[in-house]
Amino acid sequence: MWTLTLALAAALLALVLAGREQALSVLFGAAIGLYNLLSLARAGFAVLLAAEADPDATAARTSRFAPLLAALRWPATALATAAVLWYMPGRPEGLVAGVLVALAGFTAAALQSARELNHSGTDSGTADPTDPDDTSA
C-alpha cells in the first residue's frame, strides 16, 4: 500500500511538472521496482520458513529450482526495464524515480511492520526490562 500511495503521488507530481511521458515512466519504474522487491522478499521468506521447518536441511534438499529462479530474476528485470525504455513512451529518469519510489514504499512498509511486531509483544504497552529481545526502548 505504501508503494502504491507513493507511486501515485510521484506520478501526479511528475504529470504536473514534466508531462505525461514522465508520469508514465514513474509508474512503470515503480511497478518494476515493486516486482523486483516482492520477488526478493518472497524468496527470503521461503528460505526462512524452510530453515525453520527443517533446520538440518541443506540447500540442495530444500529447493532444486532456487538457483535457476535467482539467475532469471535479474535478466527478467533488465528486460522489463529495456522494454519500458524502448517500446513505451517513457524516460529513463522517470523510470529510476519510480524504482526509488518503490524502494521507499517497501522500506516504509517494512519499518511499519517491524514497529508493529515490536509493540505486539507487550500487553500493557510498557517494555519488559528483563527481555533481551525488546528493542522498543
N, C-alpha and C positions, 0 to 999 in steps of 0.2 A: 504494500500500500504506500510505503514511503517513496519508493522509486516511481510509482505511477503519479503521485502527487507532485513530486519534484520535477519529473519529466514534463508534465502538462504545464506547470508554471514556467519552466525554462523554455518550452516551445512557444508559449504565448508571448513571453518576453522577446524571444528571437523573431517571432512573427511581426511584432510591433517595431523592433529596432532594425531587423535585417531582411525581412521578407519571408515569403512562403517557402522558398527552397531551403533557407537556413533552418526554419522551424521543422520542416520535414526531416532534415538531417539530424536534428537534435532528437526527434522521436525515434528514428531508425537507430541512431547510436545508443540510445537508452535501451531499446529492445535487444540489440546485440550484446550490450554490456550485462543486462539482466539475465539473458540466456546463459552467458558465459559464467556468471557468478552463481546462478542457480545450479548449473551442472556441476560446478566445483563443490558447492555445498552438499548436493545430493551424494556425490562420490565420497566426500568426507564423512557424512553421517553413515553411509553404508559401511565404510571401513570401521568406524567406531562401534556400530551396532554388532558387526560381525566379530570384532575383537571382544566385545562384552559378552556375547553369547558363547564364544569358544576361545578363551584366552590362549590356549595352547596351539591353535591352528596356525599354519604357515600361510604365507601369501599365495602360494601355489594352490593350496587346497581351498581357499575361500572364494576365489573368482578367477576363472580362466580368461575371461574377456576384459578384465580391468586394464591390462596394458594396452590392448587394442583400442578401447574406448578413450583412454588417456592420450594415445597417439593421434586419434582422429579429432579430438576436441579442438586443438589449435588450428589445424588446417581448415576445419569447418568454420571457425570464427574468422579466419583470414579470408576465406572465400565469400562469406556473408558480407564482410567489410568491402571487399573488392566489388561485389555485385551492387551494393548500395552506391558506391562511388562511380561505377562505370555505367550502370543501366538506369539509375534513378536520378532525378534532378536534385542531387544532394551536394553538399560542400564539405570538404574534409574537416574544417574547423568545427562545423556543427556536429559532425559525427563524433569527434573527440569530446566535445562538450556533452553530448548525450551519454557517452560511455562514462564520463566523470560523474554525471548526474546519477547514473545507475549505481556507481560505486558509492556515492554519498548516500543514496537511499538505502542501499544494502547495509552500509555501516550504521546508519541511524536505526534501522530495524534491529540489527544485532545488539546495539547498545541498549535499546529499549527492552529487548528480550532478556539481556543479561541483568538489567536492573530489576525486572520483574522476578527473575529467578532468585536473585539475592534477597528480595524482600518477601518472597512467598514462604521462606523457611521460618520466619519469625511470626509467632501467633499474635502478640500484642503490639508489634511494630517496633519493639526495642531489641537491640542487639544483645546476644548472649556473649559475655566477655570470656567465657571458657571455650567457645567454639573456635578452633583454629582455622576453619574454612570460611568464617564470616568475614567478608570484605566490605561490609557496609559502613564501617567506622572511618 
